[in-house]
């Protein structure tokens, strides 16, 4: 028996509920890219890294709002129903989760994009450079 099978796989019905529920919490780089390029813009993409990192390279169309600066007054321009998608540097960074927690505590709908900048680049997509879309 390997370490993979030492703990049995979950029952299929439980696995289905678990994996379906994950899509309520996260999206991926490909779906975000496709939505930004083709679909109606029905979410706000938040780069929750520092403004300095945002300026060095970010996803076109993203708004710079570091996770530690997510407060109600910064969200005032957005209707309460606005879905936010947070991203940070990549899978080695928990900033997207920190941002999602802050948004959820403020009662805002939120998903994370777990791959972040690393995943975006891995998919072959490009980053934009330049100033932060929001300021402190």
N, C-alpha and C positions, 0 to 999 in steps of 0.2 A: 504494500500500500504506500502511495506517495503522500507527500505533504498536501498535495492538491486534493486528494480524495479522502484523507484522514478525517476530515469533517465532511459529512455527506452534503451533497447539493440540496438546496431547498426544494420542497414540494413545488411542482409546476405552477399551481394556482397562486401560491405565495410569491414565487419568483415573478410571475406575471404582474401581480399588484405592485411589487417592489420596483421593477424596471419601468412600468408605466408611470409610476409616481415620480421617478427621477426626472422625467421630461417636464414636470411641473416646476422643477427647481433649477434646471440647467438647459442650456442650448449649446450648440457647437459653432465653431468658427465658420464652417461651410454654410450653415443655415443663416448666420448673421450676414455673411458676405452676400449671399443670394438675396436676402431681404433688403439689404442696403442698395444693391444694384438693380433689383427688379420689382420688388413688392412695395406696397404702400408702407411708408415709414410709421409703423404702429408701435414703436418702442423707442426709448432713448438709450443709446449706448454710452455707458459711463466708464471712462478710464479713471480708475481710482488710485493710480500711482501719483507720485509727486508731479507738480507742474513741470519741473525740470526734465523728468523722464518723458513726460508727454511731448515736450518740445523736441526732444531727440528723435522721437518716432512714435506715432500712434495710428490707430485705424481712422481713416478718413470718415468724417461724420460723427466721430466720438466727441463727447463733452468731457473736459478735464474737471474732475471733482474728487480730490484725494479723499480716501475713505474716512479719515479723521475729521474732515470738514463737512461731512454729510449731516446737515441740520435742516430743520423745517424751513427756515427762511431761504435757504439755497434752492429748495424745491418748489417754492411759491409760484414760479412761472408755469409749472406743470400741473395739469388737472390731476385730481386724486386718483383717477383710474389709469394714469400713465404707467405703462410697464417699463421698468428699468432693467437693463442687462449690464452687469458689472464685469469688468475684466481687469487683470493686472499683468504682471510680467509673464506668468505661465504657471505650470503645475507645481513649481517649487515655491510659489508665492501664495500666501493666504489673504492677500488684500481684497480679492474679489469676494471672498466669504465675509470678511470684515465689513465691506461696503454693503453687502446683501443683508447682514444682520442689522446694520444701522437703518437701512431702508425699511426692513420689515418692522423694526421697532417703531418707526414713524407711520406704520400702517400702509406702506406703499407696496404695490405688486412688484416682485423682483425675481429675476433669474440670474444665474452666473454663466459666464462663458469660460469653463475651466481651462482651456488651452492657453488663453491669454495671448500675449504678443508672440510667445514661442509657438503656440499652435497655429496662429495666423500665418507666421512665416513658414512653418512646416507645410502648410497647405499651398504655398507658393504665392500667397497674396502679399501685396506691398504695404509699406507704412508710409505715412505722410509726415513731414517735419514742419515745425513752425510753432507759433504761439499758442498758448492755452486758450480754449474757447470760453472758459469761465475764469474769473479771478476771485481771489479771496476777499 
